[in-house]
Amino acid sequence: MEEKRYQYYFDDEHYLLSYVHDVYSYRYHWHDDMYELHIILTGSMEFVREGQKYFLQPNDVIIVSPGMGHATFALEPQTATLVLRFSANAFEEFLQQDYICRFNFVSDSSDRQTVRYTHVRFYCAMLLQALAADDAYTGKIVRPTFELLLVTLFSRFESERSDIYQPKNKNIPDQLIQDVIQYIDENYAKKISLEELTEQFNYNRTYISTFFKKNVGMKFYDYLTRTRFSAAVWDLTTTDLSLTKIALYNGFPDLKTFNRLFQEMFHITPAEYRQKLAVTLTKLPNEYWNVKELSDPNIKLKLDEFIGIT
C-alpha cells in the first residue's frame, strides 16, 4: 500500500506532518524536536506516556511533547489514529513564545466531548484534509488553521501546560532508559531477563526493575512481552509463516505459550487475528506501522464527524 503521509513546510525549520496510522507496534521512543498529537479514530489502544498508562477509545485525544517517552499498542484489530506532528519551536515562531510548552493532557470519558477537545479534533481533521488535497488553496487553509490549533492548545490547556526555559534536548529521557529500550528492541527474540540486564548495565536487579517501571509505566517483562507481540502481529499480518515459527522467531518459548498470552491480550487466537486482519503489506526499513487511505469509509466518516459534516 502506498504511504499517505502529508507534509507541509512553512519554511526550512517549521513543518506539519499528518497521516492516519494503523496501530500495530509498542515501541517505546521519544522525539526531541517535535510535538505529536494523536486522535483515536477506530478501535482501542493502550498508550504509555512518561510512565503513565492510558486506555484510549474513539475520539480520545492525547499529546506527546518534545522529549516525552511514549509507546502505543493496539488492543483490537483495525485500530487507527489521526496523527499530527509539528516542530518543537512552533509556539516560538507562531505565538512569539520564547520557551517550550510541555503539555500533558489526555481526554477521557468525562471530558472528550468538551469544547476544547472538539476544537482540537476539528482543526486536526481540517489540516489533514487540506494537506491531502495539495492544491492551490492548501497553503491558505493550513497556516491560519494551524495557528488556531496552537492558540487552542496554548490557551485552553493552560492547566496542563508547563513552560520550560531550556534547550529542548534537556528533556530527553534518562540515558539508561534509552539504552535498556534499545537493548530490548535488538534482543527481544532471544531469552533475555532482568538478570541479564543487571550484568549488561551494571545495576542491581531491584534498581533496574524499579527504574524501568517508573519511567516506562509497566514492568520489564510486560514491556518485553508487548515488544514481542508487536513483532508477532506484524508477522501474522504480513507473512505466511506458520504460527509456530512466528512464536519461536519472536521470543516465545513455544506455540502453547504464545497462544495463551495472545488470547489474554487480544481475546482472540493468533489464527483468528490473522484471518480478521489479513492484509498485504511491504515492511518499510525500521518501521512498525502502516498508513491508511483517507478514502477508507470508516476513516472518512470520522473525519467528517470531526469537521461537522453529517
Secondary structure, DSSP 8 states (H G I E B T S, - for coil): -----EEEESSSS-EEEEEEEE------B--SSEEEEEEEEES-EEEEETTEEEEE-TT-EEEE-TT--EEEEESSSS-EEEEEEEETTHHHHHH---SEEEE--B--TTTTTSHHHHHHHHHHHHHHHHHHH-STTHHHHHHHHHHHHHHHHHHHTGGGEEEE-S-GGGGS--HHHHHHHHHHHHHTTS---HHHHHHHHT--HHHHHHHHHHHHSS-HHHHHHHHHHHHHHHHHHH----HHHHHHHTT-S-HHHHHHHHHHHHSS-HHHHHHHT-------TT---EE--TTSHHHHHHHHHHHT--
